[in-house]
Amino acid sequence: MSQDVRTLSVVEVAQALGVGRNSVYEAIKEGRLPALRVGTKRPRLRVPRLAIERLLADPEQWRGADGDASLPRGGARHGP
């Protein structure tokens, strides 16, 4: 991850974390991963690089309701 890039796309986040896009969308939907909608005609989700760095530094803060610290697997697609 380049230090001068401040946000990442869902695909870039998935690649950085080694998970699927659906897992990233689910984490965003559940509020475990912050995201911004950028654009007006076709808004895109962008995840702050700092949020990914914090996730990698301290996975405990990302625990879901089921106590799982990993990003969720599968599920319906959420987002654009």
C-alpha positions in Angstrom: 0.0 0.0 0.0 1.5 3.3 -1.1 1.7 5.9 1.7 0.4 8.7 -0.6 -2.8 6.9 -1.4 -5.4 8.0 1.2 -8.3 5.7 0.2 -8.7 2.3 -1.4 -11.4 0.8 -3.5 -13.3 -2.3 -2.2 -11.3 -4.5 -4.7 -8.0 -3.0 -3.4 -9.0 -3.6 0.2 -10.0 -7.2 -0.6 -6.7 -7.8 -2.3 -4.7 -6.2 0.6 -6.5 -8.3 3.2 -6.6 -11.5 1.1 -10.4 -11.8 1.3 -13.2 -11.5 -1.2 -15.1 -8.4 -2.2 -18.3 -9.6 -0.5 -16.4 -9.9 2.8 -15.4 -6.2 2.5 -18.9 -5.1 1.6 -20.3 -7.0 4.6 -17.8 -5.5 7.0 -18.8 -2.0 5.7 -22.5 -2.8 6.0 -21.9 -4.0 9.6 -20.0 -0.9 10.5 -16.8 -2.8 11.2 -15.0 -1.1 8.3 -15.6 2.6 7.6 -16.2 3.7 4.0 -17.0 6.9 2.1 -19.3 7.2 -0.9 -17.4 9.3 -3.5 -18.9 10.8 -6.6 -22.4 11.8 -7.7 -23.4 10.0 -10.9 -21.9 6.7 -10.0 -20.9 6.8 -6.3 -18.0 4.5 -5.4 -17.1 3.2 -1.9 -13.7 4.2 -0.8 -12.1 2.9 2.4 -9.6 5.1 4.3 -6.1 3.6 4.2 -5.7 4.4 7.9 -8.7 2.1 8.7 -6.9 -0.8 7.0 -3.7 0.0 8.8 -5.6 0.0 12.1 -7.3 -3.3 11.3 -4.0 -4.9 10.6 -2.4 -3.5 13.7 -5.3 -4.4 16.1 -7.8 -7.0 14.8 -9.6 -7.1 18.2 -11.3 -3.8 17.5 -13.1 -5.4 14.5 -14.9 -8.2 16.3 -18.4 -8.8 15.0 -21.5 -9.6 16.9 -20.6 -13.3 16.8 -17.2 -12.6 18.3 -15.3 -13.3 15.1 -12.4 -11.0 14.5 -12.1 -11.9 10.9 -14.0 -10.2 8.1 -17.2 -12.0 7.3 -17.3 -14.5 4.5 -19.9 -14.6 1.7 -23.2 -12.9 1.9 -25.0 -10.7 -0.5 -23.2 -8.0 -2.4 -23.6 -4.5 -0.9 -22.7 -1.3 -2.6 -22.5 -0.1 -6.1 
